[in-house]
Amino acid sequence: MSFEYSDKTLDLMKRLNAFMDEHIYPNEHRFLAEVAEGDRWQPTTVIEELKTKARTAGLWNLFLPGSERGAGLTNLEYAPLCEIMGRVIWAPEVFNCSAPDTGNMEVLERYGTEAQKKQWLEPLLNGEIRSAFAMTEPEVASSDATNIACSIRRDGDEYVINGRKWWTSGANDPRCKIFIVMGKSDPDNPSRHSQQSMILVPRDTEGVNILRHLPVFGYDDAPHGHAEIVFDQVRVPASNILLGEGRGFEIAQGRLGPGRIHHCMRLIGLAERALEKMCQRSLQRVAFGKPVAAQTVTLERIAESRILIDSARLLTLKAAYMMDTVGNKIAAKEIAMIKVAAPNMACQVIDWAMQVHGAGGMTDDFGLSYAYAQARTLRLADGPDEVHRNSIGKMELAKYAGKDAIRNYMSASSSVSRS
Ligand SMILES: Cc1cc2nc3c(=O)[nH]c(=O)nc-3n(C[C@H](O)[C@H](O)[C@H](O)COP(=O)(O)OP(=O)(O)OC[C@H]3O[C@@H](n4cnc5c(N)ncnc54)[C@H](O)[C@@H]3O)c2cc1C
């Protein structure tokens, strides 16, 4: 693996950094003020204005490797760009590179029919609509996706969907027009991984009831939000099924790779920004006769933050390189490793940054408490740490005992889950 960024990446990094300096950082307060004004669940003008500018500047749809519809970048080339966008929580949307749309667009690109692409992928790529991914359910432990209970039942030329979902991110946004819903189309199939399907459900379909938004540590994440939704006798055409009945797991595996690595890339940017703030504040603030930076404990934390961030970045670049060269499936271990490493790293670095800011770190004045809340959720979203660690551990053990032996050993042990 080469440690050099390509000329194309270096050029885009330069342009992206210039755009951040000119349009994103100066508008951080404006974004918060717009959300606070009037109806919090309406899209902000600032993002819509900046989307036009970003598109004109050629900084648009930078994700989506291996597709003519994207910018023609590999995962490795996209990584440092995604990191730059991640420095400000709302910035990725300006470049049409935000979650959960990037993962959903990849699903439509890889698994959608031409008609599905025309109807949903094109407006998503144009930034005209947004999307949501509805898998997690309140009634079952959803980190084990075989538990998912939502029913997707064929009835003539239609499918009928019944179930309750929660944590469907982005569903509260009025621009969100399409949900990718995971459910069981064949609950009696002896193969536990062939029971599930994914289906496209337009948000305005009769029977889709958005019950409430779920706050994260008290933040509502408006106008994006995370919704609890009931699907009550929701009927969609049979052609809305993705890839085919019983292939939900296959799609989930394909979707979660890109979705996860994008989160990790953004978190590295978020942590880098927190370290920047930690350094600046500790140089200015004087306690007990010297700057906080001169206290050895602060120096230790600054040094440790640099080590943690750079380690996570290298691991993320390696995962991106593996995805590009051997595919998402073989890169599964590296993706799982960064999914554990990056959120834990970001939580630690942001926590130290908040500590350096004293009580100010707990306010919204420095953006650190919100950054912490975001980073902390990613120890759960897209799978809890423990589940990824289990997978990594099993893959390590399989080198010595073989996959089947590990599976048998694990199922004989009552203390280990089925994941
Ligand atoms: C901010 C946010 C946004 C989200 N966005 C989305 C979204 O857009 N779409 C969507 O479908 N979901 C979304 N989620 C949901 C998220 O993916 C799930 O919360 C996650 O997969 C865990 O499922 P669960 O909450 O049901 O936890 P459970 O499955 O109930 O697990 C609870 C805990 O059990 C432990 N555990 C579970 N399995 C194991 C194991 N094998 N070994 C050891 N311990 C284990 C872990 O500590 C885990 O945290 C989001 C969550 C958050 C917080």
The ligand as an SDF file (V2000), in Angstrom:
LIG
                    3D

 53 58  0  0  0  0  0  0  0  0999 V2000
  -27.7860    7.9000   16.6020 C   0  0  0  0  0  0  0  0  0  0  0  0
  -28.1860    6.5560   16.0790 C   0  0  0  0  0  0  0  0  0  0  0  0
  -28.5330    6.4270   14.7460 C   0  0  0  0  0  0  0  0  0  0  0  0
  -28.9580    5.1930   14.2440 C   0  0  0  0  0  0  0  0  0  0  0  0
  -29.3730    5.1120   12.9390 N   0  0  0  0  0  0  0  0  0  0  0  0
  -29.9260    3.9740   12.4900 C   0  0  0  0  0  0  0  0  0  0  0  0
  -30.5370    3.9100   11.1980 C   0  0  0  0  0  0  0  0  0  0  0  0
  -30.5080    4.8820   10.4340 O   0  0  0  0  0  0  0  0  0  0  0  0
  -31.1750    2.7610   10.8190 N   0  0  0  0  0  0  0  0  0  0  0  0
  -31.2330    1.6830   11.6290 C   0  0  0  0  0  0  0  0  0  0  0  0
  -31.8170    0.6680   11.2380 O   0  0  0  0  0  0  0  0  0  0  0  0
  -30.6510    1.6990   12.8770 N   0  0  0  0  0  0  0  0  0  0  0  0
  -30.0180    2.8120   13.3190 C   0  0  0  0  0  0  0  0  0  0  0  0
  -29.4860    2.8640   14.5890 N   0  0  0  0  0  0  0  0  0  0  0  0
  -29.6120    1.7140   15.4520 C   0  0  0  0  0  0  0  0  0  0  0  0
  -28.3310    0.9360   15.6830 C   0  0  0  0  0  0  0  0  0  0  0  0
  -27.8190    0.3920   14.4870 O   0  0  0  0  0  0  0  0  0  0  0  0
  -28.6560   -0.1390   16.7290 C   0  0  0  0  0  0  0  0  0  0  0  0
  -28.9300    0.5390   17.9310 O   0  0  0  0  0  0  0  0  0  0  0  0
  -27.5480   -1.1240   16.9330 C   0  0  0  0  0  0  0  0  0  0  0  0
  -27.4050   -1.9730   15.8110 O   0  0  0  0  0  0  0  0  0  0  0  0
  -27.7620   -1.9980   18.1710 C   0  0  0  0  0  0  0  0  0  0  0  0
  -29.0310   -2.5850   18.1760 O   0  0  0  0  0  0  0  0  0  0  0  0
  -29.9370   -2.4450   19.5090 P   0  0  0  0  0  0  0  0  0  0  0  0
  -30.0360   -1.0090   19.8490 O   0  0  0  0  0  0  0  0  0  0  0  0
  -31.1900   -3.2010   19.2800 O   0  0  0  0  0  0  0  0  0  0  0  0
  -29.0640   -3.1210   20.6530 O   0  0  0  0  0  0  0  0  0  0  0  0
  -29.1850   -4.6490   21.1660 P   0  0  0  0  0  0  0  0  0  0  0  0
  -29.1090   -5.5780   20.0200 O   0  0  0  0  0  0  0  0  0  0  0  0
  -30.3500   -4.7280   22.0750 O   0  0  0  0  0  0  0  0  0  0  0  0
  -27.8300   -4.7520   21.9840 O   0  0  0  0  0  0  0  0  0  0  0  0
  -27.6850   -4.1360   23.2670 C   0  0  0  0  0  0  0  0  0  0  0  0
  -26.2790   -4.3450   23.7650 C   0  0  0  0  0  0  0  0  0  0  0  0
  -26.0300   -5.7230   23.9290 O   0  0  0  0  0  0  0  0  0  0  0  0
  -24.6530   -5.9740   23.7920 C   0  0  0  0  0  0  0  0  0  0  0  0
  -24.4340   -7.0090   22.7770 N   0  0  0  0  0  0  0  0  0  0  0  0
  -25.1780   -7.2740   21.6980 C   0  0  0  0  0  0  0  0  0  0  0  0
  -24.6310   -8.2770   20.9800 N   0  0  0  0  0  0  0  0  0  0  0  0
  -23.5230   -8.6580   21.6550 C   0  0  0  0  0  0  0  0  0  0  0  0
  -22.5340   -9.6300   21.4580 C   0  0  0  0  0  0  0  0  0  0  0  0
  -22.5690  -10.4330   20.3770 N   0  0  0  0  0  0  0  0  0  0  0  0
  -21.5290   -9.7480   22.3700 N   0  0  0  0  0  0  0  0  0  0  0  0
  -21.4850   -8.9390   23.4390 C   0  0  0  0  0  0  0  0  0  0  0  0
  -22.3950   -7.9960   23.6730 N   0  0  0  0  0  0  0  0  0  0  0  0
  -23.3890   -7.8510   22.8100 C   0  0  0  0  0  0  0  0  0  0  0  0
  -24.0080   -4.6600   23.3450 C   0  0  0  0  0  0  0  0  0  0  0  0
  -23.4310   -4.0030   24.4540 O   0  0  0  0  0  0  0  0  0  0  0  0
  -25.1880   -3.8810   22.8250 C   0  0  0  0  0  0  0  0  0  0  0  0
  -24.9770   -2.4900   22.8650 O   0  0  0  0  0  0  0  0  0  0  0  0
  -29.0050    4.0660   15.1000 C   0  0  0  0  0  0  0  0  0  0  0  0
  -28.6080    4.1990   16.4460 C   0  0  0  0  0  0  0  0  0  0  0  0
  -28.2120    5.4150   16.9310 C   0  0  0  0  0  0  0  0  0  0  0  0
  -27.8450    5.5270   18.3810 C   0  0  0  0  0  0  0  0  0  0  0  0
  1  2  1  0
  2  3  1  0
  2 52  2  0
  3  4  2  0
  4  5  1  0
  4 50  1  0
  5  6  2  0
  6  7  1  0
  6 13  1  0
  7  8  2  0
  7  9  1  0
  9 10  1  0
 10 11  2  0
 10 12  1  0
 12 13  2  0
 13 14  1  0
 14 15  1  0
 14 50  1  0
 15 16  1  0
 16 17  1  0
 16 18  1  0
 18 19  1  0
 18 20  1  0
 20 21  1  0
 20 22  1  0
 22 23  1  0
 23 24  1  0
 24 25  2  0
 24 26  1  0
 24 27  1  0
 27 28  1  0
 28 29  2  0
 28 30  1  0
 28 31  1  0
 31 32  1  0
 32 33  1  0
 33 34  1  0
 33 48  1  0
 34 35  1  0
 35 36  1  0
 35 46  1  0
 36 37  1  0
 36 45  1  0
 37 38  2  0
 38 39  1  0
 39 40  1  0
 39 45  2  0
 40 41  1  0
 40 42  2  0
 42 43  1  0
 43 44  2  0
 44 45  1  0
 46 47  1  0
 46 48  1  0
 48 49  1  0
 50 51  2  0
 51 52  1  0
 52 53  1  0
M  END
$$$$
